[in-house]
Amino acid sequence: MRRQFSDQVRQSAVVLAGLLAVLLFASVPPRSSADFSAPSPPVVVPVDRDGVQRVTIVVDSYSYTPSHLQVDVGKPVELILNSVTIITPHNFVLKDPTAGLMIEEDVPSGKGTIVRFTPTQRGLFPFYCDKKLLFFKSHRDKGMEGLLDVR
């Protein structure tokens, strides 16, 4: 009887440890639409001497920094995406076919990627990471999104 009880305790501990690992892995709370509707003030992307609007974006666990960019219409844009994550890969998705924006670029963990495009229309365009693991929420659902303000 005592051995059966200790086996049950051991099994319960394994189940509890597994549940704890899942909870810790998925514990980053998603941002609500209310959080995203009031973005931080935009970072006005400067125009370099070569005429390119260039900015570095830090890609971290479930965030882009800066996440709100302001650029000029008709001028080339270069986004230098630097991942500071150790294990988790991300991507950068900015899709609006009517504005000619069809970007989907992987950003491997610990590496950098450069995204180049020229915005042809004014407007507000969301960008995000759509990566996800198994049945967990996507990175976008966890708040990994930003806003491109083309003026």
Contacts in CASP RR format, 6 or more apart in sequence:
PFRMAT RR
TARGET T0000
AUTHOR 0000-0000-0000
METHOD contacts of the structure
MODEL  1
MRRQFSDQVRQSAVVLAGLLAVLLFASVPPRSSADFSAPSPPVVVPVDRD
GVQRVTIVVDSYSYTPSHLQVDVGKPVELILNSVTIITPHNFVLKDPTAG
LMIEEDVPSGKGTIVRFTPTQRGLFPFYCDKKLLFFKSHRDKGMEGLLDV
R
25 136 0 8 1.000
26 136 0 8 1.000
26 137 0 8 1.000
28 61 0 8 1.000
28 62 0 8 1.000
28 142 0 8 1.000
29 142 0 8 1.000
30 137 0 8 1.000
30 141 0 8 1.000
30 142 0 8 1.000
30 143 0 8 1.000
31 142 0 8 1.000
31 143 0 8 1.000
31 145 0 8 1.000
35 143 0 8 1.000
36 143 0 8 1.000
36 145 0 8 1.000
36 146 0 8 1.000
36 147 0 8 1.000
39 67 0 8 1.000
39 68 0 8 1.000
39 146 0 8 1.000
39 147 0 8 1.000
40 66 0 8 1.000
40 67 0 8 1.000
40 68 0 8 1.000
41 68 0 8 1.000
42 66 0 8 1.000
42 68 0 8 1.000
42 69 0 8 1.000
42 70 0 8 1.000
42 147 0 8 1.000
42 149 0 8 1.000
43 55 0 8 1.000
43 66 0 8 1.000
43 68 0 8 1.000
43 69 0 8 1.000
43 70 0 8 1.000
44 70 0 8 1.000
45 53 0 8 1.000
45 54 0 8 1.000
45 55 0 8 1.000
45 69 0 8 1.000
45 70 0 8 1.000
45 71 0 8 1.000
45 77 0 8 1.000
46 53 0 8 1.000
46 54 0 8 1.000
46 55 0 8 1.000
47 53 0 8 1.000
47 72 0 8 1.000
47 75 0 8 1.000
48 54 0 8 1.000
51 75 0 8 1.000
51 76 0 8 1.000
52 75 0 8 1.000
52 76 0 8 1.000
52 77 0 8 1.000
52 78 0 8 1.000
53 71 0 8 1.000
53 72 0 8 1.000
53 75 0 8 1.000
53 76 0 8 1.000
53 77 0 8 1.000
53 78 0 8 1.000
54 77 0 8 1.000
54 78 0 8 1.000
54 80 0 8 1.000
55 66 0 8 1.000
55 69 0 8 1.000
55 78 0 8 1.000
55 79 0 8 1.000
55 80 0 8 1.000
56 80 0 8 1.000
56 82 0 8 1.000
57 64 0 8 1.000
57 65 0 8 1.000
57 66 0 8 1.000
57 79 0 8 1.000
57 80 0 8 1.000
57 81 0 8 1.000
57 82 0 8 1.000
58 64 0 8 1.000
58 65 0 8 1.000
58 82 0 8 1.000
58 84 0 8 1.000
59 81 0 8 1.000
59 82 0 8 1.000
59 83 0 8 1.000
59 84 0 8 1.000
59 85 0 8 1.000
59 90 0 8 1.000
59 92 0 8 1.000
59 107 0 8 1.000
59 129 0 8 1.000
60 83 0 8 1.000
60 84 0 8 1.000
60 85 0 8 1.000
61 85 0 8 1.000
61 88 0 8 1.000
62 129 0 8 1.000
62 139 0 8 1.000
62 142 0 8 1.000
62 143 0 8 1.000
62 144 0 8 1.000
63 143 0 8 1.000
63 144 0 8 1.000
64 92 0 8 1.000
64 127 0 8 1.000
64 129 0 8 1.000
64 144 0 8 1.000
64 145 0 8 1.000
64 146 0 8 1.000
67 145 0 8 1.000
67 146 0 8 1.000
67 147 0 8 1.000
68 146 0 8 1.000
68 147 0 8 1.000
68 149 0 8 1.000
69 79 0 8 1.000
69 147 0 8 1.000
69 148 0 8 1.000
69 149 0 8 1.000
70 149 0 8 1.000
70 151 0 8 1.000
71 77 0 8 1.000
71 119 0 8 1.000
71 148 0 8 1.000
71 149 0 8 1.000
71 150 0 8 1.000
71 151 0 8 1.000
72 119 0 8 1.000
72 150 0 8 1.000
72 151 0 8 1.000
73 119 0 8 1.000
73 120 0 8 1.000
73 121 0 8 1.000
73 122 0 8 1.000
73 150 0 8 1.000
73 151 0 8 1.000
74 118 0 8 1.000
74 119 0 8 1.000
74 120 0 8 1.000
75 118 0 8 1.000
75 119 0 8 1.000
76 116 0 8 1.000
76 117 0 8 1.000
76 118 0 8 1.000
77 116 0 8 1.000
77 117 0 8 1.000
77 118 0 8 1.000
77 119 0 8 1.000
78 114 0 8 1.000
78 115 0 8 1.000
78 116 0 8 1.000
79 92 0 8 1.000
79 114 0 8 1.000
79 115 0 8 1.000
79 116 0 8 1.000
80 112 0 8 1.000
80 114 0 8 1.000
81 92 0 8 1.000
81 105 0 8 1.000
81 107 0 8 1.000
81 112 0 8 1.000
81 113 0 8 1.000
81 114 0 8 1.000
81 115 0 8 1.000
82 110 0 8 1.000
82 112 0 8 1.000
83 89 0 8 1.000
83 90 0 8 1.000
83 107 0 8 1.000
83 108 0 8 1.000
83 109 0 8 1.000
83 110 0 8 1.000
83 111 0 8 1.000
83 112 0 8 1.000
83 113 0 8 1.000
84 110 0 8 1.000
85 109 0 8 1.000
85 110 0 8 1.000
86 109 0 8 1.000
86 110 0 8 1.000
87 109 0 8 1.000
88 109 0 8 1.000
88 131 0 8 1.000
89 106 0 8 1.000
89 107 0 8 1.000
89 108 0 8 1.000
89 109 0 8 1.000
89 131 0 8 1.000
90 106 0 8 1.000
90 107 0 8 1.000
90 109 0 8 1.000
90 129 0 8 1.000
90 131 0 8 1.000
90 139 0 8 1.000
90 144 0 8 1.000
91 104 0 8 1.000
91 105 0 8 1.000
91 106 0 8 1.000
91 107 0 8 1.000
91 129 0 8 1.000
91 130 0 8 1.000
91 131 0 8 1.000
92 103 0 8 1.000
92 104 0 8 1.000
92 105 0 8 1.000
92 107 0 8 1.000
92 113 0 8 1.000
92 115 0 8 1.000
92 127 0 8 1.000
92 129 0 8 1.000
93 103 0 8 1.000
93 104 0 8 1.000
93 127 0 8 1.000
93 128 0 8 1.000
93 129 0 8 1.000
93 130 0 8 1.000
94 101 0 8 1.000
94 103 0 8 1.000
94 115 0 8 1.000
94 117 0 8 1.000
94 125 0 8 1.000
94 126 0 8 1.000
94 127 0 8 1.000
94 148 0 8 1.000
95 101 0 8 1.000
95 102 0 8 1.000
95 103 0 8 1.000
95 104 0 8 1.000
96 125 0 8 1.000
98 121 0 8 1.000
99 119 0 8 1.000
99 120 0 8 1.000
99 121 0 8 1.000
99 123 0 8 1.000
99 125 0 8 1.000
99 150 0 8 1.000
100 120 0 8 1.000
100 121 0 8 1.000
101 117 0 8 1.000
101 119 0 8 1.000
101 125 0 8 1.000
103 115 0 8 1.000
103 117 0 8 1.000
103 127 0 8 1.000
105 113 0 8 1.000
105 115 0 8 1.000
106 113 0 8 1.000
107 113 0 8 1.000
119 125 0 8 1.000
119 148 0 8 1.000
119 150 0 8 1.000
121 150 0 8 1.000
122 150 0 8 1.000
122 151 0 8 1.000
123 149 0 8 1.000
123 150 0 8 1.000
123 151 0 8 1.000
124 147 0 8 1.000
124 148 0 8 1.000
124 149 0 8 1.000
124 150 0 8 1.000
125 147 0 8 1.000
125 148 0 8 1.000
125 150 0 8 1.000
126 145 0 8 1.000
126 146 0 8 1.000
126 147 0 8 1.000
126 148 0 8 1.000
127 145 0 8 1.000
127 146 0 8 1.000
127 147 0 8 1.000
127 148 0 8 1.000
128 139 0 8 1.000
128 140 0 8 1.000
128 144 0 8 1.000
128 145 0 8 1.000
128 146 0 8 1.000
129 138 0 8 1.000
129 139 0 8 1.000
129 140 0 8 1.000
129 144 0 8 1.000
129 145 0 8 1.000
130 138 0 8 1.000
130 139 0 8 1.000
130 140 0 8 1.000
131 138 0 8 1.000
131 139 0 8 1.000
132 138 0 8 1.000
132 139 0 8 1.000
132 141 0 8 1.000
END
